[in-house]
């Protein structure tokens, strides 16, 4: 059962509130002075505070209530506080609401409104505590993952990224081939590096080849090497990537671009560990862990006859699927801050602009946008318009109307992204917390 602390020097007020709350399954405890109230608060177990604005006879300034509110805030930054005020204290109460008070009610108060406000705040408090517990659990898991594995300095905060990295570290211990899928610019090579860094072959070489960056007739020579005279311009023998990666990991990016002859030879190497250089007959033996990556739909390529099905199953013993950056929004701001040079920071409106953008170019696009804005911004704080992003959001679900009045869909989407934490949702929407409260009430959206 939740507990409300009533801080009021009038015993009649405290008794009336205690009775009202007890009739609605809410425990209440009373304190007659700010000192008693703060002492009771230090004892713990308080879910909400209802406080008066004056505590001495003939005082009407409200200064005691202001001082008490700030003392409560210093002690319990997230605890909801409702102010009980006479009309003469209205201006002070409004100022305190701007400073973070949950609400204010005039004396004499309306029982129905008071109960509705208290119940809403208690529900919100429980949701916030649950979210805090959830995030604390996420932080512990991230810390444990970082302590137990080499993540190659990767920056992340989104649960989807945590799950992917955890799986990458888990499969790294085996020698099975790994296929990393995901859109361009999403960080597939970084995932391949993490697989290598946590594998039994971590002390061996990590060799990367972009199969899409070479003409088809040269890819086979790059992979397997070539003897002198094997092709025009091959004046001397050269080793390929498989030989260079012996005892380590070979990362094959854009594997869908591998031509048919190269696919057949790669399949044999994966099955036997043996191959011959282009233009040669002597077979060579290597021990290489292959991690491949693609942004192509290999299933479609198999159906169209452009990729061997047997090779696909050889490469795809384990698939690590990277989501687009827009689908892991909790990574956006940590990554953006990571890309900033020392001494630069993002303004609140820049953070909102980054969260609204759809990021079709994924992490690569985010890095370029942030680094360009940092270079062109004269001051230490980067404003939203310095990012050069479209003024209208690219992702429909995060759309905020151009007018200063977010609609129901935008509010619900912001609440969902921030786990029901109104302060964070309000910041994204460009509203004060109280302004968001009013819109929730008007639209009939539950605060939890």
N, C-alpha and C positions, 0 to 999 in steps of 0.2 A: 504494500500500500504506500503511495507517495506521501511525503511529508512536506508541509508548508510551514515556514517560519514567519510569524507575525511580529513585527517590531513596531510597537505603538505604546506610548506612555498612558493611554487611556484604557483602563481595565475593561470598561464597557465595550469598547471597540474590539479588543482582543477576544472577549467572551462571545460576542455576537459572531465574529468570524470563525472561532473554533466550533461553535454550534453549527453554523452553516456548512462548514467543510465536513464535519463528522456525519451529517445527514447524507452526504454524497460520497462516502467511502474515501475520504481524504483525511489523513492525520494532520493535526496542527499543533504547534508549540508556540508559546508567546514569550517575548522579551520586552521589557518596559523601557529600555534605553539602548542607544547605539552600542555601548560597551558590552551590555549583556547579549545583544544580538550577535555581535561579532564573535564573542566567546562561544556562544552556542553553535555558530556556523563552523568554528574550528573543530568542534566535536564530530562533524561529519553527518551524513545521512539526510541532508536537506536538499529537496528537489526544486524549491521555488521560495522566493522571499516576497512578502507584502510589507512595505515599509511606509511609515508616516514621514512627513516633511518637517515637523517641529516636535521638540521634546521637552521644552521648558515653558513654564507659564509665561504668558505675555510675549512669547516669541512668534513672529509671523513672517519672518524673512525667507524661511525655507532653507537657510544656509546649513542648518544641522542635517537636513535630509540630503542636501547635495553632498556634504562631506561623508555621510554614511554610505550613500550610493557608491562613491568613488572608493571608499574603503572596502566595500563588498566586492567591487570589480577587481581591486588589487588582490584580494584573497581568493576569489572564485570568478575568473574571467568569463566563464560561459554560463554561470547560474542566472536563470531568468529572474528579473526583479520587476514587481508591479508597484507603482507609486500611488499612495493615497494622498490626495491633495485637496485643499480648499481652493476656491476660485482664485484667491489672491496669489496662489503658487503656480498658476497655469503656465506662465511663461517659463518658469524654472523647470517644470515637469517636461515641457516640450523640448527644452534644451537637453535634458537628461535622456529623453527618448532618442534624440539625435546621437547622444554619446553611447547608446547601447541599452538603455532601459527597455523592457519588453512592452510596457503599456502604462498608462496612468488613468486613474479613476477619481472622480470628484466625490467628496463627502456631502451628503450621505450617498452611498453607492447603490447601484442597482444589482440585486442579488443575481439575477439571471445573467446579466452581462459579465459580472465578476466570475461566476462559475464557468461560463463559456470561455472566457479568457484564460482562466487557470487551467481548465482541462486541455485546451489547445496547446498551451505552453508546456504542460506536463507531457503530453504526447510527443511534442516536438523535442523536448529534452531527452526523452527515452530513445527517440529515433537518432538523436545526435550522439547519445552515449553508445548506442549499438553501432553506429557508423564509426565512432572513435575506436571501439573494441575491434571492429573489422579492420580498420586501417592499421591499428597497432599490430594485429596479427599479420597483416601484409608486410609491415616493416620488419617484423621478426623473421618472416620467411625470406625476405630479400637479404637481410643481414646474414642469415644462415647460408643462403646460396652463395653470397659473395665470399664468406669466410671459407667455405668448403670447396670452392671451385675458382678457376681462373676465368673471369668474364671479359678479359681483354679491355677493361675500362668502359664497357658498354653502359650507357645511361638509359634508364627506364624507370617507369613507375606504374605502368598500366598492368592490371592482372593478366591480360592476354600475353603480354611480353614476358611476364614472370613464368607463366606456364610453358611458353615456348623455350625459354632459356633453361628451365629445369629439365625439360625433356631432352634438350640438346646435350646437357651435361650427363644425363643418364645414359643416353645411347653412345656417348663418346667412348665409354669404357669397352664397348665391343669393337669388333673389326668389321662390322657390317657396313656396306655402302649406304650413304645417306643422300637423299634428294631434298634440297631446300627449294621451296617454291614461294612465289610472291611477286608482286609488281616491281617494276624497275625503281631503283632508288630506295628500296625498303630496308636494305641492310643485309642482303643474303651472304655476301662475302664475310661480314663480321660474324655471322652465325657459323660459317665454315671454320673460321679461325678459332672460335670457342670450342667447336667439336675437336679440332686438332689439339688445342692447348690442354684439354682434359682427357686426352686419349693416352694409351700406352706408347704411342709414337710421338709424344709431345717433344722429345729431345731430337727427333729427326726433322728434316726440312719440311716446310710448308710451301708448296709450289702452286701457283695459280695460272690458269690459261683461260682467256676469254675466247670461246669458240666462235663468237659472233664478230670478232675484230679482225679476223684473218680470211683471205680468200679460201674457198673450199679446197683448192688443190694444195694449199700449204698446211692445212690443219693436221693432216696425217703425219707430215714430216715433223711438225711441232710436237705432236704427241709421242711419236715413236722414234724420232731421229731419222737420219738419212745417211747413206753411204755416199762417198764422193761420186759425182756423176749421176746420181739418182734422178735429178731433174735439172733443168736449165739453170745455171748459176750455182749449182752445188759443187764448188771446187774442191771441198774437202769434207771428210766425214764429220758429222755433228751428232751429239746426243740429244734425245728428246726429253720431254717433260717427265715421262715415266722413269727414265734413268735418273734424272735430277731429283725426283721425289722418292727414290728408293730408301726404305726405312722410315718414311714419313707419310705425309698426306698430299694428295693431288686434288686441287679444287678446279673443277671444270665448270666455268660459268657459261650460261647460254648454251646448254648441252643440246637443245633442240636444233641448233645450227650445224651440228656435226653431219657431214655427208654420209651417204650410204656405206661407202667403203670403210670409212673411219668407224662407223657404228659396228660393222661386222668385226673389225679388228679389236675394237674396244671390248666387245662382248667376250672375245676369246681371252683377252688379258684378264678380265674379271673372273673368268672361269678357271684359268690355269696359272695366271701370274707370268705367262711367257709371251714374248712377241719378237718380231724381227724388225730391224730398221728398214725404212723405205729403200728399195734397191739392193737389199742384202738378204742372205739366206740363213745366217747364223742366228739361232734363237738365244734370247737373253732372258734371265730370270730376275724378277724384282718382287719386292714385298711392299705394296703401296696401298694405303687406305684411300679410296676414292669418295670424295664428296662432290656432288654435282648440283647445279642450280639452273632454274629456268623460270621465265615469266610466261612461257608459252603453255598452251593446253596440250599436253602430250597425248592425252586420250584422243583428241581430235586429229592430231598428227598421225597417230597409229591407224585410226579409221581411214584416213586419206592415203595411207601407204607411205608417209614421209618419215616415220620413225618406227624402228623395230620393236615389236611388243615384247620379245624375249629380253632385249636390252633394257627396256623400261622396268621390267620386274627385277632385273639384276641391280639396276641403279637405285630402285625404290624399295630397298629392304625396310627402310624407315623414312617417312616423309616428315620434314619440319616445315610447316606452312606459316609463312610470315604474313600477317594481315597488313592491309594498307594503313598508313599513318592515321587517316581519318577514322578508322575503326578501333584505334587504341588511343583515344584522346588524352588520357592521363600522361602519355609520353610527350605530348607536344611542348608544354612549358618547360619541363626539365631539360629536354633536348635543346630548346631555344636558348635557355640560360647557359647551357654547356657550350654552345657555339659562340656566345658573346665574348669579346676580348675583355681582359681585366679592366675594371673601372666603369664598364658600361652596364646599364640595367634597363629593363623594360618598364614602361609606364603601365598603369592599369588598363588604359584603352588599347595599348599595343597587345597586352595579354588577351583581351577580349577579341581583338581582330585575328590573332593567331588561332584562337579556338574556333572562330566562326569559319575560317577558310577550309576549303575541301581538300587541299594538298594532293592534287593529282600526281605531282612529282615526288611525293612521299618525303622521306628524311633528307634526301639530296636537295629537294626544292626548299625545305625549311632551312637547311644550313645556308644555302645561297641567299635566301631572303634576309635572314638575320645578319649575316656577315656584310651584305651590301648596305643594310640600314645602319649598322654600326659604323661603317666607313663614311657614310654620307651625313650622319648626324653630328652636329657640332658639339652638343652638350653630352653630359654623361647619361641622361635619360632619353631613351628612344621612344618617341611618340608613335601612336598608331598610324598616322598618315605617312610616317617615314618608311614604313614597311613596303609601301607600293603595292598593297594587295587590293583586289577589287572591293569597292564599297559595299556591294551586295554580296551576301554569303554564297559560297559555292555549294554548300550542302543544304538541301531543303529542310532537313530536320532541325537545323540550328538557326533557321531564319529569324531575324529580328526586324520588324518593320522599320522603315526609315523614320516614321513619326516616333515621338517619345512615348509610345504606348504599345508595349509588346502584347501580342495576342495570346490566346489560351494555349495554342500549340507551342509557341516559343517558350512560354513559362513552364509548361509541363516538360518540354524537352530539356530545359536548363535544370529543372529539379531532378530529372532522371539522371543527367550526367553527373550531378554533384551529390547523388545519394540522398536527396531530401534536405541537404544543408542549405538553409535559406540564405545565410550570409554569402556563401559562395555563388549561389544562383543569382542573387541580387547583383553581385559585383559583375557577373558576366552580362546581365541584362542592362547594366548601366543605371540601376535603381538603388535607392536606399533600402534598408531592410524593412522599414516601416511602410515605404511606398509599395514594396512587394506584398506585405501583409494585406494592405488595402485591396490590391488587385486580386489576391487569393480569395478574400472574403467576397468581393463583388462577383467574381466568376464562379464561386462555389467550389474552389479547389481545396482539398484537405491539406492542412499544413504539414502532415506527417508523410 
